[in-house]
Amino acid sequence: MTIADDIVAPETPEAGAIAVETPLRRFLSEFFENRLATLALVTLAIIVVLAVIAPWIVPQNPYDLAQVDVLDSRLPPGEKNAVTGYTYWLGTDGAGRDLLSAMLYGVRISLAVGVLSGLIAMAIGASVGLLAAYAGGRVEGFIMRVVDLQLSFPAILLALMLIAILGKGIDKIIIALVTVQWAYYARTVRANALVESRKEYVEAARCLGLSHARIMARHIMPNCLPPLIVVATVQTAHAIALEATLSFLGVGLPQTEPSLGLLISNGFEYMLSGKYWISFFPGIVLLVTIMTINLVGDQLRDTLNPRLKR
């Protein structure tokens, strides 16, 4: 063996193997630095997946009268059904429904209402805020006065007024939540669009003769997305909490369209008699869902704007 055989040439990366940190990879690495936010994201993903596949994994459709036995009402956690032998791991409610099945169905409704109302409110509010910032003058003044007027009313009071007029139902409560939320998106987008509309690239687009709609949609709006995403996560959690509050008060969703707030309301009357589980477990799920969404939103804010890191 020669000396040359003992010398190992250092490995040099090939030209195509050079690792380049993309913006997405950088964003993910910074997001997952926070272990609490990572745990919240994983927990939220589990809740969403369980809610989506609920009809295929739950042993009982809690809102099918043919599958519910009133004789099984208010059974404590761990009690078994005498006929089917199924164990009610979280007990049953006052109507004899399996509480675990009812909670998974309730999470589906709560998430659907929160996400749908958030998407519609974001579309309306972002469009209005972008128009106000780009048009300026009297148009901006009028739009922002309407936004200020809407934000001056307490959200719960405005939602109660709208539900009293529209009635119960998923579509009605989504309309109420959209009316409550759109102004938050409008103010956020308007503030960011004002900054972007004065930059050089917007002036260059105007000099090139691009239409106003193209400038707003293709140039200004994409730069307003980071703060808009953060507001969307916070408002989704707020919408879920607001819907639960309305359902708890008996003015939200009907009994045939269950949500977590309605399940908590159904068990409230049994609290003093020791039947704590009927309201306790849905309340825990509601708390965890809202908390995880808020934690993910906080980490998104810190990742998208490092200056806000605590």
DAURRA-V166312 format. One record per pair of residues at least 12 apart in sequence whose ideal C-beta (glycine too) atoms are under 8 Angstrom apart, sorted by the first residue. I is the first residue (numbers start at 1). J is the second residue. Records with the same first field share a line. If there is no record, write none. Layout:
I->J + J
This chain:
27->303 + 304
30->303 + 306
31->299 + 300 + 303
34->299 + 302
36->295
37->295 + 296 + 298 + 299
40->291 + 292 + 295 + 296 + 299
41->292 + 296
43->288 + 292
44->289 + 292 + 293 + 296
47->107 + 111 + 285 + 288 + 289 + 292
48->111
50->104 + 107
51->104 + 107 + 108 + 111
52->108
54->101 + 104 + 105 + 107 + 108
57->104
58->98 + 100 + 101 + 104 + 105
59->86 + 98 + 101
60->86 + 97 + 98 + 101
61->101 + 105
62->97 + 98 + 101 + 102 + 105 + 258
63->97 + 102 + 105 + 256 + 258
68->95 + 96 + 97
69->81 + 83 + 96
70->95 + 96
71->96
72->88 + 92 + 96
73->92 + 93 + 94 + 95 + 96
74->91 + 92 + 93 + 94 + 270 + 275 + 278
75->88 + 91 + 92
76->91 + 277
77->89 + 90 + 91 + 277
78->91
79->91 + 92
86->98
88->100
90->103 + 277 + 281
91->277 + 278 + 281
93->263 + 266 + 267 + 278
94->266 + 267 + 269 + 270 + 278
95->266
99->263 + 277 + 278 + 281 + 282
102->258 + 263 + 282
103->260 + 263 + 281 + 282 + 285
105->258
106->258 + 259 + 260 + 262 + 263 + 282 + 285
107->260 + 285 + 289
109->170 + 253 + 257 + 258 + 259
110->240 + 243 + 244 + 259 + 260 + 261 + 286 + 289
111->240 + 289
112->170
113->170 + 173 + 174 + 177 + 239 + 240 + 243 + 253 + 259
114->177 + 236 + 237 + 239 + 240 + 243
115->236
116->174
117->173 + 174 + 177 + 178 + 181 + 239
118->181 + 232 + 235 + 236 + 239
120->174 + 178
121->177 + 178 + 180 + 181 + 182 + 184 + 185 + 235
122->182 + 185 + 228 + 231 + 232 + 235
124->178 + 182 + 185 + 186
125->181 + 182 + 183 + 184 + 185 + 186 + 187 + 188 + 189
126->185 + 186 + 189 + 221 + 224 + 228
128->143 + 147 + 182 + 186
129->143 + 185 + 186 + 187 + 188 + 189 + 190 + 191 + 193
130->189 + 190 + 193 + 216 + 220 + 221 + 224
131->143 + 216
132->144 + 186 + 190 + 193
133->189 + 190 + 191 + 193 + 194 + 197 + 220
134->193 + 197 + 212 + 215 + 216 + 220
140->190
143->186 + 190
144->187 + 190
147->183 + 186 + 187 + 190
150->179 + 182 + 183
151->183 + 184 + 187
155->180 + 238 + 242
156->242 + 245 + 246
158->176 + 179 + 180
159->173 + 176 + 177 + 179 + 180 + 242 + 246
160->246 + 249 + 251
162->175 + 176 + 179
163->176 + 246 + 251 + 252
164->251
168->251 + 252 + 253 + 254
169->253 + 254 + 257
170->253 + 257
173->243 + 246 + 252 + 253
176->246
177->239 + 242 + 243
180->242
181->235 + 238 + 239
184->231 + 235
185->228 + 231 + 232 + 235
188->224 + 227 + 228 + 231
189->221 + 224 + 228
192->223 + 224 + 227 + 228
193->216 + 220 + 221 + 224
196->219 + 220 + 223 + 224
197->220
201->219
202->215 + 219 + 220
205->219
226->304 + 305
227->304 + 305
229->300 + 304
230->297 + 300 + 301 + 304
233->293 + 294 + 296 + 297 + 300
234->293 + 294 + 297
236->293
237->289 + 290 + 293 + 294 + 297
240->286 + 289 + 290 + 293
241->286 + 290
243->259 + 261
244->259 + 260 + 261 + 264 + 286
245->261
246->261
247->259 + 260 + 261 + 262 + 265
248->261 + 262 + 264 + 265 + 268
249->265
250->265
260->282 + 283 + 285 + 286 + 289
261->286
263->278 + 279 + 282
264->279 + 282 + 283 + 286
265->279
266->278 + 279
267->279 + 280 + 282
